[in-house]
Amino acid sequence: MKHIIITGTSRGIGESLAEQLIDKNHHLICISRTTNQRIIDQAKKMDCSLDYCNCDLTNIREIDQLLEDVFNRIALYSNHEAIYLINNAAMLGPVSPIERIASEKITENIHLNLVAPMIITSNYLKLTKNMNVDKRILNISSASAKYLLPSQSCYSTAKAGLDSFTKSVDIEQKLATYPAKITAVYPGMIDTNLQSEIRSVSNDLFPYVNEFIRISEEGKLQTPEYTAQRLIEILFGEDFGKTVVLESIDS
């Protein structure tokens, strides 16, 4: 049995990940602000154990209790089981020069994109520290961590921080008795709400908006379904964790 915790399952990549991971040999724990009833119904049809937890991860003080609740729903019966964590929940906005962004919006972005996965990972490692099972953490990062554009300072900074955090945890886990493997992945440009959001920003706020519109019109965006498929192959692969930051899902 694989117990798989996924954040941000209400839509986009997270929804596609949950959908493709539905299997009678998996126990899914889905976390998002709003319940994805379609995923719940599909899991029931396919005899897949699924628990859904509603939580706004920008409210970081709620995360410790959230992870306690999550692990209360996980029962391990042998060392052959696995507990995987996918930190997927993210937000792009606000897309704007930093001096035009309100302080609460900066805080919200950094909380969801960086602080939340750090706290979730901290709790995950604490609660699995003495478990001799297959432990894997997949952090969904972004090429924006490395290739910078104007008006994305919050998102790029948070994703760069997530990469550094992933590298740091990898170093720490090499010293653990029962270590977890960890990898951050750049999933590519995907046809999700994040892309729709950036295409709707005015040229005044984001000078590259026409380039993103062109990429979409030319059909160069990946589908969430393809992206989720590749991410799952990476997560389940024998080489998971050997490359700590994967800059392409096709490498």
Stockholm file with secondary structure:
# STOCKHOLM 1.0

chainA/1-251         MKHIIITGTSRGIGESLAEQLIDKNHHLICISRTTNQRIIDQAKKMDCSLDYCNCDLTNIREIDQLLEDVFNRIALYSNHEAIYLINNAAMLGPVSPIERIASEKITENIHLNLVAPMIITSNYLKLTKNMNVDKRILNISSASAKYLLPSQSCYSTAKAGLDSFTKSVDIEQKLATYPAKITAVYPGMIDTNLQSEIRSVSNDLFPYVNEFIRISEEGKLQTPEYTAQRLIEILFGEDFGKTVVLESIDS
#=GR chainA/1-251 SS CEEEEEECCSSHHHHHHHHHHCCTTEEEEEEESSCCHHHHHHHHHTTCEEEEEECCTTCGGGHHHHHHHHHHTCCCCSTTCEEEEEECCCCCCCCSCGGGSCHHHHHHHHIIIIIHHHHHHHHHHHHHTTCCSEEEEEEECCGGGTSCCTTCHHHHHHHHHHHHHHHHHHHHHTTSSSCCEEEEECCCCBSSHHHHHHHTSCTTTCTTHHHHHHHHHTTCSBCHHHHHHHHHHHHHSTTTTTSSEESCTTC
#=GC SS_cons         CEEEEEECCSSHHHHHHHHHHCCTTEEEEEEESSCCHHHHHHHHHTTCEEEEEECCTTCGGGHHHHHHHHHHTCCCCSTTCEEEEEECCCCCCCCSCGGGSCHHHHHHHHIIIIIHHHHHHHHHHHHHTTCCSEEEEEEECCGGGTSCCTTCHHHHHHHHHHHHHHHHHHHHHTTSSSCCEEEEECCCCBSSHHHHHHHTSCTTTCTTHHHHHHHHHTTCSBCHHHHHHHHHHHHHSTTTTTSSEESCTTC
//
